[in-house]
Structure formats: structure tokens, C-alpha cells
């Protein structure tokens, strides 16, 4: 349990760092850790005309693989379902949306705008 708490604390820390990084680039953070029955979205933001659903991934170094690679098809489907729920719940069906990934590898931060398309089903 102690290890899980540390992992959650680390995740929260990197999500906040990602939020600050995105704000510096003009994004408006709307929500952190949106949770629903289908799963969770780390950051929901607005970037110009887009409603952006962001997944944040961190790796200490390359030994565990590139952080963005951890956003596999299964994770993309989960994020897509949560995003659809968020959109429907808030009546934002006419809103242009995209899915970004914010990757931390050591001290290097990379944002991948439009990292993947919506996956239904």
C-alpha cells in the first residue's frame, strides 16, 4: 500500500507539472483527474477552439520504454470513453476535441498534440 501511495503522489506531482507546462503554452486547464465509471482522464483543458483530453506519462529513464508508448490502444479506448461521457454530460457535443499526451522522460517534457484518435467500443 505504501508503494501505491508513493506512485499516486508521483502521478499527481507530474500531472500538476504537466498542467503548468501546458498553461505556459496557452492551454486553459479545466479539470484534473476527471473520474467516471469508465476510468479517468488526467487533465482536461482548452487550447484555442479545442477541448483537449490529456494523458500524462512519466518515466525516470528510457529503460522502461518511452513514456508515450505506455498510452496503448487499451488506454486510448478508456480515455475515449471517459471523454465521450464528459462531453455528453456537459452538453458539449458540438465542441472540437483532441487527445494529447504529455510525456516526461527524466527532465525532458514533450507534448504530443492529437496523439491519437477517438476509439469507440
N, C-alpha and C positions, 0 to 999 in steps of 0.2 A: 504494500500500500504506500509506503514511504516513497518508493521509486516512482509510482504513478503520480503522486502529488508533485514531485520534482519535475516530471515530464510535463504535467499540466501547467506548472508555473513557468517553465521554459517556453511552452507554447504560447501562453498569454503574453509573455515578455516580447517574443518575436512578432506576435500579431500587433501589439502596440507599436513596435518599431516600424513594422510594415505600414501601419496607418499613418505614422508621422512622415515616412518616406513618400507615401502617396500624396499626402496633403501638400508636401513641398512641391509636388509636380502638378498641383491644381485639382486633385480629386477632393471631393467633399465626402467625408466619412459619415454615413448614415447610421450604421449599426455594426457592433462587434458581436461575434458568436451568436448569430441568429440560429435558434434551435426550433425544430419541429419534429413531428413523429418520424419523418423520413431521414433525419440526420441534422447536420449543422453546416453553416457557411461561416467562415472565419471573419470576413469583412464584406459589408455591403456598402457601396459608395456610388457617388455620381461623378462622372467625368464628362463634362460637356453635356451632350444630348443623351449619353448612355447611362443606364443603370448597370453597375458593374458588380458582379459577384466574384469575390477574390478568395482564393485558397492560398494560404501561407505555408511554406515548407522550409525547414531548416536542416542543414547537415553541418556537422563540425568540420568535415573534410570530405574529399572525394572517395574515401574508402567504402562508404555506404552507398555510393552512386550519387548522381546529380539530384538535388532536391526536387526539381521539376518532374523528374521521371517517376516520382512517387505518386503523382496525380494520374493514376492509371484509369483505364476505362470504367472500372467499377466505381472509383471515387468520382469520376466525371458524371456518371449516372446519378449518384447520390446527390451531388451538388445541383445537378439539373432539376431533380425532383424537388429539392428544397427551394430552388429559385422559382419554379413554377408555382409552388404553394405560396411563396412570398408575394409574387405578382398577382395571383388570383385574390389572395386575402386582402391586399391593399388596393385592388381595383386598378392596377397599372398595366392592363392588357395591351394598351397602345404604345407602351414605352419601349424604345430600342434598348436592347440588353446585350451584354457580352460577359464572357468568363475570362478573368485574368488569373495568372499565377504569379505570386511574389516569392522569389527564391532567395534564401540566404545560404551561402556556402562559405563558412568561416566569416570573414568580414565583407565579403562581396554580396551586394544586393542586386538582383536583376528582376525587372518586371516584364512579364510576357503578356502583353495585351492580346485579347482574343485568342487565348492559348488553346481553347477547344470549343467545339460547337455543342449546342444543346443535344443531349442524348435522352430520348424518351423511352418509356417502357420499363 
